[in-house]
């Protein structure tokens, strides 16, 4: 993959880099699987936004509960896609982001899971920061809190390593701080950059798809975490994804290794630093669970070494319309 010059260098410094941000066409993408109650709350919160998205896409990951019906009948009148099989959050986001760009002509795509409940000003605050930014932005991220208002440990935003004083001033001027990656629990993605650099890998299924994809968008672009934009991440427990991963530890290992070893989303130094921190985290996890996860982790390691992620069109091949939309974006990005 080739990378353009840093996005901040592409735009001459001026009062704002996005003077028409509040008028931009924003399409929200919600991915759901078997969480009908949370989906209802998420869609109600989108309908209650001070600045509502211009369109809403719901990707129903072959739910076996009433999630699909909730999506179909909600007054938001969303564009609902019922996939034939569950392709995980990664496949759902690849499908939804592609649809937003191909069929809804989105300037910005606002992505979230079905357990993300945006507060009424969440989108408006993202767009206000976008408009106030003196430099071009590729990703903006909300502050994610748990139901009691504490910052959610699952959605800690990675600060940009070695951000210059000017970058920090630019971010502060827009009401945020510079970030290197973002969680898909409320992230606003620049449609132009996704068209240029491509979609998340559907084959990740769950975990690290947002880490790799926003890492790709922000390797040369600028990202901003906006604390004034708040969403509730209504997980069952106040914990991070690694607290008790069980069989999902396979995806944690495989996908993180895919992101660090098989992509150019991160610099060599970043790969070393992320790899070291990740390895220490895995070691602590294995010790805490007394080796119960060792076999699961080894399967993930072997899978990551054996092959990289399959093309997203292959993952979505049973859903022809979704695969066609993905193909349009990936071909335009030269992927």
N, C-alpha and C positions, 0 to 999 in steps of 0.2 A: 504494500500500500504506500502511495506517495502522500506527502503532506504539503499543504500550501504554507505560505508564510503566516506567522502568527496573526490571528484575527485582529488583535488590537492594533497591529501595524497597518492593516488594510484600510482603516478608516481615519481620515484626518481628524485630529482632536477638535471638537466643537462643543457647543452647549449640550447637545444630546446626540447620541448615535442612532436613536430610534424615535424621532420626533412624532411619528404617527402610531406609536405603540398602542395607545388606548383604542385606536380604530382598527388594529390588526385583526385578521380573521383567526380566531382561536377555536380549535376543535379538541374537545376532551375525549380521551379514550379510557374506558374502564374495562378491566379484565375481571371476569367473575367465574367462580366454580363452587357450586354447592354452598352458597352463603346468602340465602334469599333475604334474611332479615337485615344483614349488613348491607347488602346491595340496595335494598329499599332506602336505608338511611343515607347511603352515599348519594343516590340519585335525588333524594329530597334535598340534600345539602347543595347539590349542583343547581337545582331549581331555585334555591334561596340565595344564590350568589348576588351580591350587589352589582357585579358586572358578569352577566351570565355568558357562558361560552356560546359561540355562534352555532355550534352543532355538537352533538354528543354521540359517540360510537360506543356500543357495548359489545364486547366479545364474550359470548357465552361458551365456555370451554366444555361443551357436552355435559352440562350439569344434569344430575339425576334427581335433584329436588325441584322446587318451583322457581329457581332463579331465572330461568328463561322466560317464564310467564311474567314475573315481576318486571323484567326488562321490557317485554312487549307491551304491557298495559300502562306503564308509568306515563303520567301526563307530559313528561319531557319530550315525548315523541321521538325517542332516540332511533338512530340507525342501528338495529340489532343484528348481529351476525351469530348464528347458531352453528358452531363448528361440529363436525361429525365425530371427532374424538378429542380427548383432552390433550392439548399440546403444551400444557403448563403456562406459567406466566410469561416465559420468554416467547413461546409461540404465539400467545395471545397478543402481546405487545407488538411483535413483528407484524402480525396481521392488522392490528388496529392502527398503528402508525402509518403503514402503507396505505390503508384505506383512507385515512384522513388526508393524505397528500394526493392520492390519485383521484378519489371520488368526491372530496370535499374541498379541495384547493386550499388547504390550511397554510397560513403563514407561520403559525405556532401550534404545536401539539402538546396538550396538557395531559400527562399520563398519570394513572393512579390505579391501585388495587381496589377491590370491592370493600375492603375494610378501612379505606381512607375516607374520613368525613371532613371535608373542607369547611372551615368557618366562613361566615358570609362574605368577609372581605378578602378571602384567600387569593382569588384570581386578580382582583383589582390591585392588591398590593404588589403582586408579581409584575403586573403591567406598569404600575407606577415606577417601580425600580427600573424596569426596562427602559421606560421613557426618560428617566433621570440619568441613566448611565452615559458617561462621556465617551465610552468605547463600545464597539460592537460586541454583543453577547451571543453565546451559543446555547447555554443552558442556564436556567434559573430554577432554584429549588426552594421549597417551603420549609419552615420549621415544623417538624413532626413531634407531637406530644402524645403521651398516653392519656387515658381517660381522666387521670387525676391532675393533669397539667404538667407533669414532669417530662423533660425531653426524653424521647423514646430511644433506648440504647440500640435498637435495631437500625436506626436511621441517622446515625452520626455522619455528618458530611466531612469528607476529607479536604482539608485545607491544601491550597497549592503550595508545594514545597518550594521554598526560595522565592516566593512572590516578592517583587520589588516594592519599594516604598511607593512608587507611582501607582502600581497595581492596587495596593491597599488603599491609597487615596481615592482612586477611581471607584473602587468598590464601596468605600464609605460614603462617597458622594451620592451613590445610588441607593444607599441605605442597607448595605449588606457587607459580606466579606468574600474574598476570592476562594473558590473551591476547585478541586481537581477532578472529583467524581461526585455523583449524586445518586440518591435512591429514587426508585420509581414510585415511592410513596409521595406523590405530588412533585413532578418535575415538568418544567416548561421547555420544550425543545424547539430550536430554530429549524423551521422546515427547510430552508435553503441548505443548511448544513447537513441535514439528514439526506437530502437528495444528492449531495456531493459525496458524502462519506458512507452512506448506507444505513441499514437497519440493524437492530440487535439480532444476534444469532438465535433462531428458534430452537435449535438443538440443545441449548443450555437447559431447557425445560424449567427448572427453578434455580434461583441463586446465581449471582455474579453476572447475569445478563446486563443489568443496569450498570454495574461496576465497569464492565468492558466497554459497553456502548457509550456511556458518558465519558469514559476515559478516552475513547476514540475522538469524540466530538471536542473534548477539551484539551487534547494534546497540544493543539495549536490555537484553539479558541479560548475565549474567556468565559468563566462561569461565576455565578453569584448565588450565595445562600441569602435568602431574604427573611430575616426573623419576624418581620411584620406580617408575613403571609403564614398563617398557622392552619395546620390540619391535625385532626386526631387520628392516630393509628390505633384502631380498636382491636388489638390483639387480645387473646384470652389472658395472657400473662405479661407482666412487665419484665421482659427479658430480651436478649438478642437471639439471633437465629442459631447460635452455636451452644446455647444453654443445654438443650437436650435434643440433638438432631436426629438420633436414631438412624434409620436407613437412609435418610436424606443427606447424611454425611458424605455419601457417595458423590452427590452432585456438588457439594461444597469443595471436595478435593479435585474432582475432575474439571469442574468449570473454572476454578481459580487457576489451575495449571494451564488450561486452555488459554485463558486471558493473558497470562504472563509469558507463556512459552510459544504460543502459536499466533500471536497478533503483534502489530506494531503500535498498539494503543498507548503504550507506555515506553518511556526512555529506558535505556539499559540500567541507569542508576535507579530509576523507580522500580524496575523489575527486581533488582537486588533487594531494595528496601522493603517492598511489599512482600517479596518471597520470604525474606527473613522473618518479618513480623507474623506472616501467616503460618510459617512453620512452627514458631514458638507457640502460637495460639493452638495449633493442632496438637502439639506435644502436651500442653496443659490439659486440653480436652481429653486426650487419651489417658493421661494419668488420673484425671478425675473420674473417668468411667471405668478405670481398671482394665483397660484393654478390650472392653466389649466392642468398641468401634474399630478395632485394628483391622479386622477382615474387611469391613465396609470401606475403610480408607484405602486399603491396598487395592481393592477392586477399582476405586476411582482413579488411583495412580496409574494402574495398568491400562485402564481405558483411555486416559489422557495421553499416555505415551504411544498407544497403539494407533490412534487416529485423531484428527481434529474434528470439529463440528461439521456435520453434513450441511449442504446448501439448504437454506430455509424453504426453498420451493420443494425440495424433496420431503422435508418434514411435513409440509402442508399439502402434499400431493393429493390426499383424499378430499380436500376442499379446493376445487378448481378455481373458484373466484378469488379466494384468498391468495392462492399461489400465483395467480395472474397479476394481482396488485403488487405482490412482493417482487415479482420478476421485473416489473416496470421500474421500480425504485433501484433495485440492485444492478440492473443493466445500466441505468443512468449514472450510477456511482462507479461503474467499471468493476463490479465485484462478481 
